[in-house]
Amino acid sequence: MQTKDLYALFLRHPLIDTDSRSIRPGSLFFALKGQSFNGNDYAPEALAKGAAYVITDEPTPTPPQKTVQRKSALLALQQLAAEHRKHLSAKIIGITGTNGKTTTKELIHAVLSTSYNTASTHGNLNNHIGVPLTLLSIPSETEMAVLEMGANHPGEIAALCRIADPDVALITNIGKAHLEGFTNKETIFQTKKALFDHVTKKNGTLFFPGDDPCFSAWLNYPSHIAWGKDTFHVSGTLTRTPPKIQAHIKGQSPYFKPFETEINSPLFGAYNLYNIMAAIAVGKYFHVSTKKIKQAIENYIPSNNRSQIIHTDKNTVIMDAYNANPSSMKNALDSFLMIPNTPKAVILGDMLEMGETAIQEHQTITHFLSSAAGVKKFFVGNIFSQLENEDESLFFANTDACIRYLKENLLSGYTI
């Protein structure tokens, strides 16, 4: 079966499933493979649970009339998504970057949803499987689609662009992450830059932080919108110290009239000011009113362990534990240490996918915190536990060990 025929099948059965444990009646089940599973083994189960068809890449004991066998089920999924993209009239906004992708995506979705029928990536389904699944979930009536694109190896963003074909591009920043796959920051930049390369071929608009030296060359690109603390199209200044963000933001560009506003956001961390400015830049570009933008951002409540402020009976918890890399952890700690008038404790877990730089990057974090007087420090994980030589810090090989200690030595009255 060719892709165009598979697309005709999809139009009759527009639900895609990849997990046989959660089959929806009438769906198309793609038998994907992973390190510890083979979706082909679950094709009979998927049909038994109500899937309309199974797309496999190995012979399976399933009825031929219900089975579409392709060379690669994953490639079939990606090609189907690319075909669906051709039939969408929605503006596709591609977002990538080292830090802040998901928060920025959520903020942009909130802003655009005030004025457009808007879809976006669910959670952080931002890889070679997640992006196709997101595309295939976008209804034909959608006007705006905000797609998060992630990568942990060179070439992955370019591959995602070939599937999603974004119209405009936004890069949040370039920092250290996934060094196991990238080796250095320049490789990360070249990989992320593929999003800009793709969109510029379509004469699309680029969005980026103008005060990041990585993007200085793009300031000469005719169709761009930049944000930062200085005089860019959107500029912002914090007017209150953490934990929450209060900021004065203003801007003007060839794409929108001058504006000025105050933002009070429940997001934690000064670094989120840049994510907020990114969302404002996109909103203004697409003619969303300043009033609607302000309301959308101020009403956005973070979830999924990202930039959350949680008040318990005994402590205030700053929860920012979905993922970690050296730049995001340093930014979070900088903001955390600025919180005034409270005893503080930090509980940090290992940063993964650091490759050969793992020990060095973790040691940089412990050294940075060694100068934070009066802060209780708890380091958790195999990598951190190799560094048991820092001031009065406590090191634990795993979370269970840390939990046992904290149950016996309860913290009270702290910001954690």
N, C-alpha and C positions, 0 to 999 in steps of 0.2 A: 504493500500500500504506500503510495506516494504521499508527500506532506500535504498537498492540496486535498487529497481524499481523506486524510486523517483530520484535516481542518473541518471538512464537511461533517465528519463524525462528531467532532468537538462541538459544532454548532447545534447538533441535536442533543448532545450530552455535555453541557458546559461546566462540569465539575471535575476537578482533577484530584486524585488521591495518590499518595505514594506510600502510605502506611496501612497495611492490611488490618491493623487493630482498630482503625477508625474510618471504615469505609462508609461513604454516603450513598444511598440508593441511587442508581442511575449514573454513577461516576465512571470516568475512565481511570483505570489503575495502571500506573507506570511502574514497571518492575525494576526499580533502581537497585544498584549494588553499592555496598559500603565495605569497610574493612572487616566487619564481623557479620555481615548478612548478605543475602542474595535475594532480591525481590522476586525473582522467578520462582523461588520455592513457595512463595505465598500467593501466587496467581490463582490457584484453585480456591483458596480461602477467600480471596477478594471477590470472586464471582459468587461464591456461596453466600457472602454477606450482602450481595446486592449490586456489585459493580456491573455496569452494562457491558464493558469490554475490558480486556487486559492487553497492555502493550508490553511485549516481552522481547528479549534478545537471546533466548535459549529455548529449545523445545520444552514444552510444558504439557502436562496431562489435562489440558483444558479444551473445551469444544472449539473446533476450528472456526466456527461462525462467530465465536465470541473472542477470538484471539487475533491480535495484530502483531506479527513478529517482525522486528526490524533488526538491523545490524547492531544498533545500540539504543536501548530504551532511553538513556540520558540524552543522546543526540536527538532522538525523535522528540523528546520533550522540549529541547531548546529550539529545534526547527519549527515546532508547532507554535511556540511562543513568538518567534520572529514573524511567522505568518500572521498571527493574530495582531501583532503590532502594526502590520501594514494596513489593517482594516480599522484601526482606531483613529479617530479624529482628535483625540485628546492631545494637549501639549504635554510632552514628557520631560520632566525635570530630573536630570541625573545628578545625584549627590555622592561624592566620595570625600576622602580625607582620612587622616590618621585618627583624630579625636573628634567627638561631637557629631558624628554622622546621624545617629539615631535621634538624638535630641533635636538637632536642626531639622531633620525630616519631619518630626512630630510637630514642631513649631510652625513650619511652613504649611503643613497640612491643616493645622488649626486656623492659620491666617487665611489661606485660600478658600477653605470651606465656608467662610463667611460670605463669599461672593460667587463661588463656582461649585459645580458638582465635582468633587475631588476624591481621588483614590490615592492610596499610598502603600508602601511596603508594610506588611504585617510584622510587628516585632523587628527583628533584624535579619529577615530572610534576604540577605544581600549577596549571596554567592552564585555559583554557576547553576545551582538548583533553585535557590530562593528567588532570584530575579525572574526566571521563566514562570515560576508558580505565581508570582505577583502579577506579571503581565497577563497571564491567563485568567486571573480573577477580576480583571478590569472590565466592567460592562461597557457596551458600545456608547451609552449616553454620557459617559464620563467626559468632563471638559478639561480637567487637570489631573495629572498623575505624577506623584512624587516618588521616585525610585531611588532607594539607597543601594550603592554598589560598593562592595568590599573586596579586598584582595589580600592574600598572604603569600603570593608568588608573582614574579614578573609576568606580564602579558595578560593577567586576568581581567583588568579593567577594559582593555581593548576587546577582549572576547565578549564581555557583557555588553559593550556598546554595539557590537555587531548584532546582538539579539534585540536589545531595547531601543536602539536608534534614538537617543535622546535629542530633544530640540534645543534645550538650554542646559548649561552645565554649572555646577557649583562644587568647589573644593573648599572644605572647612579649614584645613591646615595641612602641613607636612611635618611629621615628627617621627620619633623612633617607635616602631611597632613591628611585630612579625619578623624580627631580624633573623630568625632561623631560616626564613624563606627569601629575605631580601638582602641580607648581608650589610647594607649601609643605607643611609638616608637618601643618597642620590638615586639609588635603584628604586626606592620608594617613590621619589618624585617622578621619575620617568614613567613608572607604572601608573600613577594617579593622573599624570598629565595626558594620558591617552584619552581621557574623557574630554579634555579641552581640544585635543587634536581632532577628535571626531566631530565635535560641534562646530568648530571653526570651518570645517569643510562645507558645512551647511549655512555658513554665515550666521550662526546662532550666537546668542548672548552668553557671556561668561560672568560668573559671580565668584569673588574671592576676597580674602583679607588683604587690603592694599598695603598694610604695613609689614607684611611678611616678605622678607627678601626673596623667597622662593618664587614669588609671583611678579617681581619687578618688571620683567620683560613683557608681561601681559598687559601692563598699564598702557602700552602703545597700541593694543588691539582696539579697533574702532568701536566694537559693541561689547562693552564690559561695564559692570557695576562693582565697585570696590567699597569695602567698609573698614573701619579701624578707629583708633583713638584720635587720629589727626584729621586733616581736612580732606576726607574722601567723600564719595557720594552719600554714604551714611556714616555718621560718626557718633560715638557715644562716650559718656563719662559717668563713672560710678559716683553716686551722691550719698551712698551709705556703705558702711563696712559690712562684711558678711555677718550672719549666714545668708540672708536673703538678698536679692538684687534689687536695688533702686537705682535708676539711671536716667540721665538726661540725654535724649537722642534727637539728632537733627539731621537734615540732609537735603540735597537737591542734585539733579542730574538732567541730562537731555531727555530722560525718559519720564521724569515726574517733577511736579512743582515743589518748591521749597516747603519743608514741613519741620515741625518741632513738637516734641512730646515728652512726657515723663512716663516711665515704665516702672511698675512695682510687681516683681515676679516672685513666685514662691520657689523658683529654682535656687539651688545652693551654688555658690562659687563664682568668683569674679570672672573665671574663664567662660562662663555661660553668657556673659555680655556679648561675646563675639557670635555665639549661636543665635542670640536674640537679634543682633544687628543683621545677620544673614537672612533671617526670616522677614525682617522689616524690608530689607532690600528687595527680596523677591515679591513681597506683597505690593510695595509701591510700584515696582516694574509692571505688575499685572493690574494696576489701577484699583487696588483695594484701598478704601479710605483709611486715613490715619486713625480715626475713631474705632473702626472695626479691627484694625491691626492691634491697637492697644488692648482692646477687650479680649481678643483671642489669646494674646500672649499672657496677659494677667490671669486669665482663667485656665491656662494650661497647668495641669497638675502632673508632675513626673511620676513614672511608675517603673517597674522592672529593675529596681535597685539602681536607678540612675538619678543622681542629684536630688535625692529625697531627704526631707527633714522629718524625722519621726520622733514624737514625744512619748516617752514611756512614763510609768509611775516614778521612776527613780532618775532617769537620765534623758538627755536629748541625743538622738543618734543621727549622724549624717551618713546616710547610706548611699554609697557610690561604688558598688561592688560588682557591677555586671561584667566588666572587663577591665584590664589594666595594662598599661605600658609605661615606660619611663616618663614620657612627657605628660601623660594624663595624670599619673600619680603625683608628680611634682606640682602640677597646677592645682590639684585638689588639696595637697598639703599646704601650699602657699596660702590658699584661701582659708583653710581650716585654722591655721596658726594666727590669722588675723582676727578671729572671733574674740571679742573682748570680754573681760570680767567673768570668766568661768574656768574651773579646773578642766583639763583636757586629757584625753587618752586616745591613742591611735591603735587600731588593730589592722594590720596589713598582711595580705596574703601574697604568695609568690606571683610574679609576672611571668607568664608562660610565653613560649615561642621566641625566646631571646637568643637562642643559638649559643655561639661561643662567647658572647658578651654577657651571658646571664649573671655570672658572679660579679663582674664589674658593675653592671647596672644596678643590681641589688645593693651592692656595697655603697654606691653613690647615694642611694636613698637612706641607708642607715647612717652614713656620715652626715648627711644633711640634717637628719633629725637629732643627731647627737648634740647639736648646739641648741636644741629647743628645751630650755630649762623648765623643769616642773611638769613636763608632759610625760604621762605614763605611756610606754611603748611596748606593744605586743607584736612580734613578728611570727608569722605562721607559714610553714611549708618546708619542703626539702631544701630549697635553695637558701632561703633566709636562715635556716637552722645551721648552715655551714659557716655563718658569720658571727658566732657567739663570742664576740669580743667588744661589743659596743656598750659603753657606760653602764647604766642600770637597766638596759632593755631586757625583756624576757623573750626567749625564743622557743617555739614549739614545732615539732616535726609535722604535726597535722592538726586539723581543726578540733578533733575529739580531745586532744591533750589540752588545747587552749580552753575549750568549753569546761572541762573538768576544773581547771585552775580558776576560771572566772566564777564558777558556781561556789567554790570554796572561798573566794576572795571577791565578794560582790563590790561592784562600783556603784556609788550613789552620789548624785549631784554633779555628774560629769557631762560634758559634751564629748561624744565619742565619734 
